[in-house]
Amino acid sequence: MPPRKSPPRFRQSPTAKPTASQSGKGQRSAQVPRGNPEITIERLSHEVRGIARHQGKTLFVDNALPGEKVRIRYTASRAKFDEAVAIEILEPADNRRTPPCPYAETCGGCALQHMAPEAQIEAKQQILLEQLQRFARAEPQTLLPPLAGHPLGYRRKARLGVRYVKPKQGGKPQLVLGFREKGSNDLTDIEQCPVLPADFSALIPALRTVVETSEGRRSISHIEVAIGDDATALVIRHLQPLSERDRQHWLDFVQVHQLHLYLQGGDDTEKAWPATGPDRLVYELPAFGVKLQFHPQDFIQVNLEINRLMVDRALELLDVQAEDRVLDLFCGLGNFTLPLATRAREVVGVEGLLALTERARENAEANALHNIQFQAADLTGDFTRSPWARGGFDKILLDPPRTGALEVVRNISHFNAARIVYVSCNPATLARDAAELIQRGYRLSKAGVMDMFPHTTHVESIALFERQ
């Protein structure tokens, strides 16, 4: 569906706010230079921004690709570098593409839609290799081929912000529904999103109408969508209790469109529709014959296609044998643990959140996998003497948050496992932790990137470490 109104373009937005990195993370900027000079982009930064030199300073440029000649607008100035955005592409690179989304230049959900998908993957692979060299002084003996899927329609979890905003030219406040703008807490008003599945993207105008016609529309702060193999669920966050009319209004909408409905007021989330059945969605990992249930607000990997490929690759790299005892750290609701249990003698899954370990136990029971034990534990401490760690482990898998797992890798070397597979969403912390593992007797055998988040600057990767 075409957008309800044309989104602003870069060249029409001279007052756009700088991003968090552009604002120096709270540091005061020097006066932003005036003018719109023409520059040539030399290479990409680790944030996948263009890098150039102008008037003796390094310049980081959004919306720019290596080799391009662009006209820029400055957004911030520091002592050692300036920041800018390309407002006009004078000589485009061969890998520049017209963004598939009409909101790409303002919406903060995607930052790389101007770059061909294969070029995005190549850039992310280079970032991984550079970070490994910089922090670990290492490179993988084998560079794994990237895992890539369809770059559109892949996202099965998202949060749409809802606000009423008074127009600058005056008049009644109007509904704005969408994702945060680039470099701003404001929202980009959308009526479609090509990285969401097409059937849900097509529902956004109808979703807008439901909000606009609700009595308590000003109390709705955001709408979450979670998409399983079996159903799509909406979680409506409302700051005030819903009236009976509004409750019925939402029930009518989800029943017509065959959605599940959850209402979140305060700290409580209530499943409102269907009225019967568990408050769970399901996704399947068919290569292992397992199905995982999750609450719409649980953490799951947002890209179903890449998640399946990632689990396949992780187990292939671990080379799990029938006699192995395997440790799965940061196991969540069992995304890796259950597939591991179909191959290994025993698997121990450890997670810091008790609620997720309970969900994981439910999944193991539902799949009749009885060679798993799940533990809730603080992984920042020494867990090597915990009862569940007795007996050691032959193989270890870890999938930590962006902060990495420095204390964990120091502890797991105690087990002397033959293989460790590290799944990472931050190449800088992966490289830092790789240095620790190498120091403790492991070699970096294989590594590669996975395009879990196409069109974004997020770099998902996987690495195999083997005991020397």
Summary of the structure (lengths in Angstrom):
residues: 468
radius of gyration: 24.0
end to end distance: 56.6
largest distance: 71.0
contacts: 1518
relative contact order: 0.11
helix: 25%
strand: 30%
